[in-house]
Amino acid sequence: MARDFDRQVAEFQVRAAVLNGYTALGIPVTEPKG
């Protein structure tokens, strides 16, 4: 863990981006037909 607050914020943003990437992979894409 980073000690500076600014670095902690940046680290959190990186983790959130990675989590969002994995979440996006798990979401099924539904397309309307017809």
C-alpha positions as CSV (number, residue, x, y, z in Angstrom):
1,M,0.0,0.0,0.0
2,A,1.2,3.5,-0.9
3,R,1.8,5.9,2.0
4,D,1.0,9.2,0.2
5,F,-2.7,10.0,0.0
6,D,-2.4,10.9,-3.7
7,R,-0.7,7.6,-4.5
8,Q,-3.3,5.8,-2.5
9,V,-6.0,7.5,-4.6
10,A,-4.2,6.5,-7.8
11,E,-3.7,2.9,-6.6
12,F,-7.4,2.7,-5.8
13,Q,-8.3,4.0,-9.3
14,V,-6.1,1.4,-10.9
15,R,-7.8,-1.4,-8.8
16,A,-11.2,-0.1,-9.7
17,A,-10.4,0.0,-13.4
18,V,-9.1,-3.6,-13.2
19,L,-12.2,-4.8,-11.4
20,N,-14.5,-3.0,-13.9
21,G,-12.6,-4.7,-16.7
22,Y,-13.2,-8.2,-15.2
23,T,-16.9,-7.2,-14.4
24,A,-17.4,-6.2,-18.0
25,L,-16.1,-9.6,-19.2
26,G,-18.6,-11.3,-17.0
27,I,-21.7,-9.4,-18.1
28,P,-23.6,-11.1,-20.9
29,V,-24.3,-9.0,-23.9
30,T,-28.0,-9.2,-24.9
31,E,-29.1,-8.1,-28.3
32,P,-32.8,-7.8,-29.3
33,K,-33.8,-10.0,-32.3
34,G,-36.6,-9.3,-34.7
